[in-house]
Amino acid sequence: MKEVRIRFVDPEKSTIHRIRNFGEDIWRSFREEKRVTINLEEIDRAQDQIAYLAHGAFLRRSLTEVHRLLKVHFMENEVVIETCSR
């Protein structure tokens, strides 16, 4: 499994409400996907980052969806995305 962390680096632009709305959209996109583990309760408590786990083979596809949703929420220039093995 790979962990994906989406960190929001500009607290003035990336308000908690915008971060959580974005996170809920990610959760909706992945909730039926067996190759992703994402926790809605963690998203509802998010302050400055959203994290999820993805199987290695699905990592690239999940990141494509994350970038798509960042564009939908006009947040693509507000994040740093990090991945690491778990």
N, C-alpha and C positions, 0 to 999 in steps of 0.2 A: 504494500500500500504506500502511496505517496500522499504526504500532507501538503495541502495548498493553503497558504495564508495570503489573504488580500488585506493589506494594511492601507488605511486611509491617512495620508500624510499632511493634509491641510485641514485642521479642525474648523477653520472659518467657513470653508466651502462644504466640507463633508460633515454636515450636522448628524447627530445621532439618528434623527428621523429618516434622513436620506440613506444613511448606512443600513438601517434596519429594513427600510422598504426594498433596497437593492438585495439584501440578504434573503428576504422573503421570496423575491422573484427567483433567486438561485435555488432556494429550497423547493419551490414549485417545479422548477425545471428538472430537478434531480430526485424528487421524492419517490418516484416509481423505478428509478434506475438502481439495479442491484449492485452495480460496480462503484457506487458512490455512497459514502456515509456522511450525512449532514444533519445537524441537530438544530431544530427550530427553536428550542429553549435557549440555546447559546446565542442564536441570532437575535432573539428578543432581548437579550442582555448586552448585546454588542455595544462597545463604546468607540473603538477605532479600528477594529479588524473583524473579518469573517474568515472562518477556516472550515475546511472539509477534507475528507480522505477519499482518494480515488485509486482504483486498481491501476497499475502502471500502464496497461494497454489502453485504458480509457482516459488517461491524463490529458493527452493532446485535445481530444474531443471536448472534455470538460472545460479546458481553458478557452477553447473557441467559444463556447457558450458564455463563459464569464465575460470575455471581451465584448461579445454581442450585447449582453445586458448592461455592461458599463457604458456602451454607446447609447443605449436606450435611455439610461438615467443621466446622461451627460456627465459622467464621472471618470472617463477614460484617462484624464490627466491628473487625477487626484489619488492614484493608488500605486503601490509597489506590490508586485505579486512574487511570492517566494514559494519554492517547492523543496521538499526534503523527504528522504525515505523514512519510513516508520518501522 
